[in-house]
Amino acid sequence: MTDNVQYLADRLAIGDLLNGWIYRDQSQWDELAKLFHPDGTIEVTWFEGLASEFIKGSMRMGESDIGTKHLIGVPTVTFNAAQNKALAITNAMIIGQNSKLALGATCHNRFFDMIEKRNGEWKILRRQVVYDFGSFDFPLGFVEIDREAAASYPLAYAPLAYMLEKSGFPVQRVFATKGSELEKTLQKETAAWLAA
């Protein structure tokens, strides 16, 4: 393949890879597993660790009162010189709802995906998230929330974290938010990985 054709093929493959997150919303766990390398990891509000363990946790969540949907944008993709590693940054929306509590949350975020091409196939090595802003959703009308508990999280993802906590999926640490020092650190780390 010419360089240009290979570039376009790789961009298309990465776009399809990231759109595969729909498998999580559809409980297609075997397909979801194919998005990650065996040593792939993920860090989101309620989980940090191997993607294989995240899938097990997602299966538990799927059996709970929580339902989720993810809307995925078109990624910006930056390749390394050898074009065997890529950093993809993708706008997304996380929409979650606890049917028992009649309480939901919508959160705007960006996925930072470190992606490697191994044996001719692109898969995610590490997925991290930066949270931009969020809001509560009340599908049946306003529900009283514990404002003090909600305020214990960064505002950008407080509604999502609160709903997860009340649903039995607690948030264990502070995550990167738009413009935060954690986001700046993430940007530096991913850029260094890509250049290495």
C-alpha positions as CSV (number, residue, x, y, z in Angstrom):
1,M,0.0,0.0,0.0
2,T,1.1,3.5,-0.6
3,D,1.7,5.6,2.5
4,N,-1.5,7.6,1.9
5,V,-3.6,4.5,1.4
6,Q,-2.2,2.9,4.5
7,Y,-2.9,6.1,6.5
8,L,-6.5,6.1,5.4
9,A,-6.8,2.4,6.2
10,D,-5.4,2.9,9.7
11,R,-7.7,5.9,10.3
12,L,-10.7,3.9,9.3
13,A,-9.7,0.9,11.4
14,I,-9.2,3.2,14.5
15,G,-12.6,4.9,13.9
16,D,-14.3,1.5,13.7
17,L,-12.4,0.3,16.8
18,L,-13.6,3.3,18.9
19,N,-17.2,3.1,17.6
20,G,-17.1,-0.5,18.9
21,W,-17.9,0.9,22.4
22,I,-21.5,0.4,21.3
23,Y,-20.9,-3.2,22.3
24,R,-20.9,-2.2,25.9
25,D,-24.3,-0.6,25.7
26,Q,-25.6,-3.7,23.9
27,S,-24.1,-6.2,26.4
28,Q,-22.0,-7.8,23.7
29,W,-19.2,-8.7,26.0
30,D,-17.2,-10.9,23.6
31,E,-17.2,-8.2,21.0
32,L,-16.2,-5.5,23.6
33,A,-13.2,-7.6,24.7
34,K,-11.9,-7.6,21.1
35,L,-11.4,-3.8,21.3
36,F,-8.5,-4.2,23.8
37,H,-5.1,-5.9,23.7
38,P,-4.8,-8.6,26.4
39,D,-2.8,-6.2,28.6
40,G,-5.2,-3.3,27.9
41,T,-6.4,-1.2,30.8
42,I,-9.1,1.3,31.4
43,E,-9.6,4.1,33.9
44,V,-13.1,5.5,34.4
45,T,-15.1,6.8,37.3
46,W,-16.1,3.5,38.8
47,F,-13.3,1.2,37.6
48,E,-9.5,1.1,37.1
49,G,-7.6,-2.0,35.9
50,L,-7.5,-4.6,33.1
51,A,-10.1,-4.2,30.4
52,S,-11.0,-7.9,31.0
53,E,-12.0,-7.1,34.6
54,F,-13.8,-4.0,33.5
55,I,-16.0,-6.2,31.3
56,K,-16.8,-8.4,34.3
57,G,-17.8,-5.3,36.2
58,S,-19.8,-4.0,33.3
59,M,-21.7,-7.3,33.3
60,R,-22.5,-6.8,37.0
61,M,-23.7,-3.3,36.3
62,G,-25.8,-4.5,33.4
63,E,-27.7,-6.7,35.9
64,S,-28.2,-3.8,38.3
65,D,-30.8,-1.0,38.2
66,I,-28.4,1.1,36.0
67,G,-28.8,1.5,32.3
68,T,-26.2,3.3,30.2
69,K,-25.7,4.7,26.7
70,H,-22.6,6.2,25.2
71,L,-22.6,8.6,22.2
72,I,-19.2,8.6,20.6
73,G,-17.9,11.4,18.4
74,V,-15.3,11.3,15.6
75,P,-11.8,11.0,17.1
76,T,-8.7,13.1,16.4
77,V,-5.9,10.7,15.7
78,T,-2.2,11.3,16.0
79,F,0.3,8.6,14.8
80,N,3.9,8.0,15.8
81,A,6.5,8.1,13.1
82,A,6.4,4.3,12.5
83,Q,2.6,4.4,12.4
84,N,2.2,1.5,14.8
85,K,1.0,3.6,17.7
86,A,-1.7,6.2,17.8
87,L,-3.3,8.6,20.3
88,A,-7.0,9.1,19.8
89,I,-9.0,11.7,21.6
90,T,-12.8,11.4,21.2
91,N,-15.7,13.5,22.4
92,A,-18.3,11.4,24.1
93,M,-21.5,11.6,26.2
94,I,-22.2,9.1,29.0
95,I,-25.9,8.9,29.7
96,G,-26.8,6.8,32.8
97,Q,-30.0,6.1,34.6
98,N,-31.0,4.2,37.7
99,S,-34.5,3.0,37.1
100,K,-35.2,2.2,40.8
101,L,-34.1,5.7,41.9
102,A,-35.7,7.5,38.9
103,L,-32.4,9.4,38.8
104,G,-30.0,9.8,35.9
105,A,-27.0,11.8,34.8
106,T,-25.5,13.0,31.5
107,C,-21.8,13.6,31.4
108,H,-19.7,15.1,28.5
109,N,-16.2,13.7,28.4
110,R,-13.2,12.9,26.2
111,F,-11.7,9.5,25.9
112,F,-7.9,9.5,25.6
113,D,-7.0,6.2,24.0
114,M,-3.5,4.9,23.6
115,I,-3.7,2.4,20.7
116,E,-1.2,0.0,19.3
117,K,-1.0,-2.0,16.1
118,R,0.1,-5.5,16.8
119,N,0.1,-8.3,14.3
120,G,-1.5,-5.9,11.8
121,E,-4.5,-5.1,14.1
122,W,-5.2,-1.9,16.0
123,K,-6.5,-2.3,19.6
124,I,-6.6,-0.2,22.7
125,L,-3.7,-0.4,25.1
126,R,-5.0,2.2,27.6
127,R,-8.2,4.2,27.9
128,Q,-8.4,7.2,30.2
129,V,-11.1,9.9,30.5
130,V,-11.2,13.6,31.0
131,Y,-14.6,14.9,32.2
132,D,-15.8,18.2,30.9
133,F,-19.2,18.8,32.5
134,G,-22.4,17.0,33.6
135,S,-25.9,17.3,34.8
136,F,-28.6,15.4,36.6
137,D,-31.6,13.9,34.8
138,F,-35.0,13.3,36.4
139,P,-37.1,11.1,34.1
140,L,-40.2,11.2,36.3
141,G,-39.8,14.6,37.8
142,F,-37.4,16.1,40.4
143,V,-35.9,13.8,43.0
144,E,-34.3,15.1,46.1
145,I,-30.5,14.6,46.1
146,D,-28.0,14.9,48.9
147,R,-26.3,18.1,47.7
148,E,-23.4,17.8,50.2
149,A,-22.6,14.3,49.0
150,A,-22.8,15.4,45.3
151,A,-20.6,18.3,46.0
152,S,-17.8,16.0,47.3
153,Y,-17.0,15.2,43.7
154,P,-15.6,17.6,41.0
155,L,-18.5,19.4,39.5
156,A,-17.6,18.1,36.0
157,Y,-18.7,14.6,36.8
158,A,-20.5,15.0,40.2
159,P,-23.9,14.0,38.8
160,L,-22.5,10.8,37.3
161,A,-20.4,10.0,40.4
162,Y,-23.4,10.6,42.7
163,M,-25.6,8.3,40.7
164,L,-23.0,5.6,40.5
165,E,-22.3,5.8,44.3
166,K,-26.0,5.5,45.1
167,S,-26.2,2.5,42.8
168,G,-23.3,0.6,44.4
169,F,-20.5,1.6,42.0
170,P,-18.4,4.1,44.1
171,V,-15.8,6.4,42.6
172,Q,-12.5,5.8,44.4
173,R,-10.4,8.8,43.4
174,V,-10.3,12.2,41.7
175,F,-10.3,12.1,37.8
176,A,-9.1,14.6,35.3
177,T,-11.5,17.4,34.4
178,K,-11.2,20.1,31.7
179,G,-8.2,22.3,32.3
180,S,-7.2,20.5,35.5
181,E,-3.6,19.7,36.4
182,L,-4.5,16.0,36.0
183,E,-5.6,16.7,32.4
184,K,-2.2,18.5,31.7
185,T,-0.4,15.5,33.2
186,L,-2.4,13.1,31.1
187,Q,-1.6,15.1,27.9
188,K,2.1,15.1,28.7
189,E,2.2,11.4,29.5
190,T,0.3,10.3,26.4
191,A,2.4,12.6,24.2
192,A,5.6,11.1,25.7
193,W,4.3,7.5,25.1
194,L,3.5,8.3,21.5
195,A,7.0,9.8,20.9
196,A,8.9,7.0,22.7
